[in-house]
């Protein structure tokens, strides 16, 4: 029987050999010594006896008898050769008594290369074994500026905590995501119970993922696990069966497709209105009425942010009349968001607008629980297909506010009070700084943060003699404070100068109209392998400004000119050259940043005095939001 297995394995090997040669590829096993010429000069760390996955074995350490195997350790030599006889005897021995002697291997970038035991690997693969015992020595790669090297450094830290070598991610930051998802801290050693729970969970997920999507989506089970855990949570998954995993995986299939494609999110400058065609009208008749539910984390009376959204909800009702029905829930906590969304769907609402980034995780989980539900989250660059996100290009207004500030300031220093270091915030700060620089090349923006415990940004600016300040965009209705928008402060007297207007109603109207016409489904199909973000600005009147009558006439003319040009797309705030605080050119001369690049900004322009705070400097409310949407500069340890 063993020789028959050899003949069958050799037949597969020859077939693969010819297939690879026909494509101009090397059909033989990779040789580490050839891949890494300085192999013998590199640092090595003995790991001792460990279990390694057969799917992680890449090739051989040295050339030796490489041509005896095709890739995958499929044998190639004639069946009457001594090699074939030894292979067959080894096969019989392993079938009868198991593998008695470990192989010897080198590990490089978490792939294994055999020093001794090529035939053992070949036989074990033929027997469909999963793991093999090996005496392993790790070869440490030379430092280099590459994502591959940085990911491997993350793996080494993870391995030090867990001794798990089969969790291999392809993208930077993935190990950090895993720690957060399972509630662990880097540097914390895992207990035997931790390891047992995690490994059993992973193996069941891996089995289900292979059964449901194996070979269909070019993504490893490890990378897919992160997406799964972000939706369903680790604690909820530890006891799940493979069948339960399969059902969940099917529900979020589109999220795996999006992640595997690794394409930038589709930034839609406005929802597609469209008109339903004949067949669409027959088979997918658009609704005659849309019931919309709104979710606020704070009351519109207590929060300027919720107040803007509430104005948008009312504008939606005014625009569509009886064709739209809306309802809202206020003061919903993150913990209660899922049940609130679930109730909205149970009550028959067609679309849910969760008007805060803190609701993102709840939205994702509810989309998985209710396939086909229309759930949107107000956030920037959410990476999910089923949950569409939406935001406004407030940086366009901030640029104009910066120009106003510089035209009115009696000094070169202007204050800017920011709140959360999340996606979109650096764009607003930098746009303000560049707008000021347009009017006054010497302008310096003094940046302060309102979310640092025990810190008064207003007092810090007053101590510097800064009187023109840009702060939060609107005050809560019940508050009497006038310290919002762009204002002048002198001896406790505040004079409001200008403020941006967040026209959420325009965005909500566009989305509802796309649902009424059936264009919503067309957008989803057109962007099947992308996350979708609505990102509207002045061109659709979703962002505007209100200016005080006290503005000088010529300043007002400048405002009108900039507004008109930005609205028409004839003037772009982010055109190079733009340098950061270190003097590094971030945008070359005459190059315009794309919307994606604007949102992902994590640096400050060279005329800004201040910095982006780290996570541990923020108050608890800010930490919660930054953990979801924080820019890299804020989330780095």
N, C-alpha and C positions, 0 to 999 in steps of 0.2 A: 504493500500500500504506500509506503514512504516514497518508493521510486516513482510511483504513479503521481504522487503529489509533486515530486521534483519536476517531472515532465510537464505537468500542468503549469507549475510556477514558471518554468523556463519558457513555455509557450507564451505566457503573458509578458515575460521579460523581453522576448524577441519582438513581440508586437509593439511594445512600448518603445523599444530601441529604434525600430523603423519609423514609427510615428514621430519621434523627436528629431531624428535625422532628417526626415522629410521637411520639417519646419526649420531646419538649420540650427537646432538646439543640441547642446551636449547631452547625449543619452546616458552618460555614466554618472556614478555617484560624485557629488562635489567633494573636493579634497581641501581640508582646512589649510594645510600648509601652502597650497597654491592660492587660496583666497586671501591669506594673511601672510605675506612673505616674511614679516618680522616675528613670526609666531614664537620662535625659540628665545627671543629677547624680551618677551612680554611677561608681566607679573602673573603668577599663577597661585591659586588658592585651593588646597585640597578640601573637598567637601565630604569625603568618606562615602559610605554606602548609602545610596538614595534610590528611590523609585523614580524612574523617568518614563514619560509617555512615549510609546513607540512612534507616535505621530510627530514627536519633537526631534527625532533622530534624523539629521539632515544628510550625513555622509560619513566619510572616513577622515581620520586625522592626517594620514600620510597616503601617498599614492599606492604603494604596495600592489595588490591585485585588484585594483579598482575596476578593471574591465571584466572581472568575473561577475559583476552585478550591473543591472540597469538601475536607473533611479527607482527608489522605493525598495531597494535591496532584493530585487527579483533576479534569480540566478540566470546566467547566460551560457555556461560551459556545457559541453556535450554530456549526454546522459551516461556515456561509458567512461567518463573521466574520473580520476581519483576524487576530485572536488565533489562530483555528484554523489559518489558513494558515501563520502564523509557527511555530506548534507543529509542524506537519507538515514544514515545511522543516528545522527543527532536528532533527527525528526522523531524516530522511534523512541529514543531515550527520553525525550521531553514529553512525549505523549504518555509514556508509561510511568515515569518517575518525576516529571517536572524539571524545571531548569535548576541545576544544582550549583552552577558556578556563575557569579555575576560577570557582566561584561566590564570593560574598562573604556572610559570615554572622556573627552574634553568637552567642556561647555563654553561656548562663545556666543554672546548675545542671545542667551537662552535657547540656542540650538545645539544639538549634541553631535559629536563626530567621534566615530569609534576607533579606539586604539587596538583593542582586542575583542573579538566576538562578532565579526561580521556575519558569519553563518548563523550564530545564535539569533541575531536580530532578524535575519532572513526567515528562519524557521518560525520564530514567534509571530512574525507578521503573517506568515502563511496560516498560522493557527488562529488568527484574529485576536491575538492577545492585545491588551490595552497598555499594560505597563511592563517594565523589565527592570530588574535590579542591576545597578551599575555602581562601580567605583569611579567617582567623578572628580575631575580637577577643573576648576573654573579658570579660564583665561580672561584676564581683565583687559578690555580694549583701551587703546590710547585715547586720551581726551580729545574731543573734537566738537565743533559747533554744529551739531545736527540734531534733529528731533529724535532720530534713532538712538543716539548716545544719551540724550536727556531722559528718554523713556526708560532706557536700560538702567540708568542711575536710580530712577524711581523704583524699578523692579528690585534692585539690590537692597534698597531700604525695606521694601515689602518682604523680601525673602528673609532678611535678618529678623523680622518680627514673627514670621509664620513658617518658614522653611518649606513653603509651597512653591514649586517650580512650574506648575502647569497653568497658572493664571498669568497670561501673557497678553498685554494690551498693545494696540497699534498707535495710540495717540497720547500725546503729552497731557499730563494732568489726570489720566484715568485712574491711577492708583489712589490719588487723593480723593477722587470721587467715590471710589469703592470704600475707603475708610469712612467717609461721611455717611454713606448709605447704610453701612452695617453698624454704625455707632462706635467706631474705634478711632483711636488717635495714633498717628505715626509715632513709632518708638515704643508703643505698648505691646508687650509680648502676648501672644494669643494662648489661651489655656487649651488643654486637650478637648474640653467641651466646646470651646469656640471653633476649634479646627474641625471637630467631628460634624457639628451643625453646618458649617459653611461648606465643607467638602460634599456632604450628602446632598445638600441643597443644590450645589453646582452640578453634580453628576446627574441628578434628576432633571434639572433644567437643560443640561447639555443633551440628554437623551431626547427630551421633548422637542428641543430646537432642531435637532437633526431629523427627527421624524416629521416635523411640520414644515420646516423651511430648508432642510439640508440640500445643498447644491443649488438652491433657487436664489439665494441672496449672498453676495460675496462679502460675508462678514463672519468673523469667528464667533464661537459661542461665548468667549470671554467678553468681547466687545458688546455682544448682544445682551449679555447679562446685566451690564450697566443700565442699558435702556429699560430693560424689564424691571429692575429694582427701583428705578426712578419713578416708574408708574405705580407699581404694586407694593413697594416697600419690602424690606428684608424680613422683618419680624412676621409679616403676613405670609411669607413665602417658604419659611423654613420647613413647615410640615406638609407642603403641597405634594400631591402625587404627580407623576409624569402626565397623566391625563388632564389634571387641572392646569398644569403648566401649558399643555398644548392648547387648551381652550383660550387661555390668556394670550398666548403668543398669536393666535389667529386674530384676536380682537385688536391687537396693536400691530398687525402686519405692516401697515403703511409706515409706522414709525421706524421699523427696521429698514424698510426700503429707503426712506429719507436719509437715515444715518449712514447706510452703506454707500449711497450716491455721493455723500459728502459735498454737496453743492451748497453755495451760499443761499440763504433764505431768499425767496422771491419777495422783493419790496414793491408793493403795489401803491403807486402814487394816489390811486383812488379805486374804489370797488368798480368792477365791470357792471355797467347797467344792462346793456344788451336787450334783445327782444327774443322771446321764445319762437323757435321755428315751428312748422306744422307738426312734425313728428314729436317734438318735445311737448307741444301743447296737448297732443293726444296721449302719449305714454307717460310723461312726467309733468303733469299739469301743475304750473306754479300756484301757490296758495292765493286766495283772494284776500286773505287777511293774515297778518303776522302778529303773533303774541310774543312780546319781548319782556324778559325778566332782567332786572339790573341788581347787581350785588355790590354793596359799598362796605368797606371795612370801617368807615366812620360815618357819622351823621353829617349831612350837608350843612347843618347849622354850626358844627364844630370844626369842620375841615374845608379849607378852600378847595382842595383837590376833589372831594366828593361834591362840593357845590357846583364846580364847573360841569361835572358829569350829570348832575341833576338838571342843570340848565339844558344840557344836550338831550336828556330824556324828554323834557317838556317840549323842546323844539321839534323832536320827532313826532310827538302827538299832534302838535300844531300843523305840521307839514302834511301828514297823512290822514288825519281825522279818523274816521271810522275804520279805515283799513289797517290801523295799528292799535293794539291794546298793550299798555305797559304796566308793570308793577315793579316796585323796588323793595329791597330789604336793607336796612341800615345797621351799622355797628355789628357786622358779622365777623367773628374771629376766624383765624386760620383753621382752628380746630373744628369749627362749625360749618365751614364753607362747603364741604362735601355734602353734608346732609341738606344744606340749603339748596344746592344745585340739584340734588336728587329729587327734592320735593318740587322744585320748579318743573322738572321734566315729568314727574308723576302728575302734575296739575295740567299738563298739556301745553306748556309754553314752547314755542317753536325755536327760540334762540335765547341764549343766556349771555349777557355781557357782564363779566366779572371785572369790575373797574379798578383793580389794583394788582400789581405784580405779586403781592403776597398770596394771591389765590391761584397762582399758576399750577402748583402741584395738585390741588384739588380739582382743577379743570381737567388736567391730564388723566387723573384716575377716573373721573366721571365720564370722560369720553370713552375710556376703555370699558366702563360698565354699561354705557349706552351707545353702542356703535351707531353712527349716523346722526347723532345729536349735534346741533349747531351750538358750540360753546366757544366763546372768544374771551381772551384775557388781555387786559390793558397792560402791555409790557413791550419791551424792545428785544428783538432778536430771539424770541422763544424758538427752540429748535424742533418743534413738533408739527406734524402735518395735520393731525386731527383737531388740534387746538390752534385756531388762527389768532394771532396777536395783532394789536393795533396801538398806534401811538401817533403823535403829531411832531412835525419838524419845528419845534419851538426855537431851535438855534437860529432860524431865519429872523425871527423877531429879536432875539438876543443880539444879533449883529447890529441891528438898527439901534437898539438900546445903548450899545457900546458907543456908537457914533454920537448919539444924543449926549451921553455922559461926558465924553471928551470935549464936546463943544461947549458944555456948561461949566465944567470943572475949572476952578481958579488955580489948581495945582496939577501936577502930572500924575498924581496918585488918585485912583478911583477904587472904591470898595466893591467886593462881590461876595455875598454870603450864599454858600451852597449848602445843600443838605446831605444827600446820599451819593456816595461814589459808585454809582451804578451806570450801566450802559446809557449813553445819551447825555449824562451830566458833563463830562469833559468837553463834549461838542458844544454845549451851551456856554460853558466858561470860555472856551477858546474863541467861539464866535463873538462873544462880547468883547474879548481882548482885541481881536482883529478889527472889529468895528471901531473901537476906540483909537486904534493905531491908524486907521484910515484918516481920521480927523487930526489926530495929534501923534506924530511918529515917536514922541518921547513918553507917551502914556504908559503907565504901569498899573496893572490891576492887582490890588492887594486882596488875596483870596483868604477867606475865613470859612469855617464850617460850623453849622448850627447843631450838629449831632455829636459834638464832643462833650462828655460829661464835665460839668463844672467850668465850662468855658463860655464866656460872653463875647461873641464876635463883634457886637456893637461896641462894647467897651474897648476891645482891641483896636478897632478902626478909629474910634474917637481919640485914643491915646496917640495915634499917628497923625492926627489932624485931618483925617479923611472925612469929607462931608457929602460927597456924591456916592450913593450906594445902590447897588442892585441886590434885592433880597427876594424872598418868596414871591410868587407871581400874583397871589391874591390872599387876602386875609379871610378868615372864617367870618360869616355874616354876623355872628353874635359878639365878635371881638371888636373893640373900639380902636385897636391899633391901626395906625396909618403907615406902619413900616412895611410896605410891600411894594412890589414893582420897582421902578427906578425912582428914587426920592433924594431930596436934599435934607440933611439934618444939621442943625446948628443950635446949640444950647437947648436941646430938648424939643425944639420946634421942627416938625416934619412937614415938608412940602412935597406932595406927590407930583412927579414929572411925566411919567409914562408907564405903561404896563402892557405885557403881552396878553392877548385874548385867546384862550383855548376854545376853539369852536367845535367841541365834540359833536354837537348836533349835526354838522355837515358830514362827519364821518358816519355817525349812526344812520343818517338818512341814506347815504350811499350804500351801506351794507344791506339795509332793509329793502331798498329798491332792487338790489341784485337778487335778493331772495324772491321778491315779488315777480321778477321777470324770468327767473330760472337761471340767471347768469352765475349765481353762487356755485352751482354744480359744475358749470363749465370751467370756472377758475380752479376748482379742485382737480378736475381731470387734466387740465393743461399743466398744472404744477404737481403732478402725482408723486414725483420723487423729490419734492422740496417742501420745506416749511414755508408758510405764507404769513407775511406781515403787511398789514395796511399801514402806510406811512405817509400821511397827508400833510400839506403845508399851505403856504400862501396862495399857491396856484389854484387851490380849490376853496379858498376863503376859510379853511379850517384853522389857520393861524392868522392873527391880525394884531394891531396895536391900537391902544387908546392913548392919546397924548393930551397933556394939560394945555389949556388955553394960554398958560403963562409962558409956553415955549416961544422964543424969539421967532420972528417971521422967517428969517433965513434958515434957522434950524429946522423949522417946520417944512420948508421947501426941500431941504436935504432929506428929511424923513420921507416925504411924498415921493421923491425921486428914487430913493433906495427901495421903497416899498413897491413902486411900480415896476422897477427893473427886476427885482427878485421874483415878484409874482409872475412876470412874463418869462422867467427863466433866462433873462439876458444878463443877469449879474449873479455870480455864485460866490458865497461868502468864503469858501475854502479853495482858493486858488493860490498856488505857490509863487514865490518861495515862502515856506513856513518852517521855522526852526523851533525846536523845543528848548526847554530851560538849560539843557547842557550845551546848546549850540548846534546840535545835530540837525541837519536838514531833513525834515520829515516829508515835505512836499516840494518837489523840484519846481523851478520857475515855470509858470504858464501851464502847470498841470493841475487839473481839478480833481478833488477827491470824489470818489463814488459815494452814494448813500451808505453802502456797507462799511466803507472805510471811515466815514464820519461817525457812524454809530459806535464802531469798535475803538474809537480813540481811547487811549489810556495814558496819554501824556499831556503836558501843559505847554502852551506857547511861551516863547522866550521873553515876553513882556509881562509875565505873571509872577508875582511875588507870593510864594506859598507852595503848598504841596498837597498831594492826595493822601489822606490818612489811611493807616492800615486798619484791618478789621478789629484788632484788639483795642484800638483807641476809641471806637464808636460806642454810643449808648446801645442798650439792648434792642430797642426798636429798629435802629439802623442796622445792627448786626443781622437781624432776621431777614431784612430786605436784601442786604448785600450778599448774604449767603446764597440767594436765589439769582440775583441779577448783577452782582458786583463785577466791576472791571478787574482785570488781572492785577493791576497796581495796588488795588485795595485788598484783594483776597490772598495775596502772597504772604507767607509767614515772614 
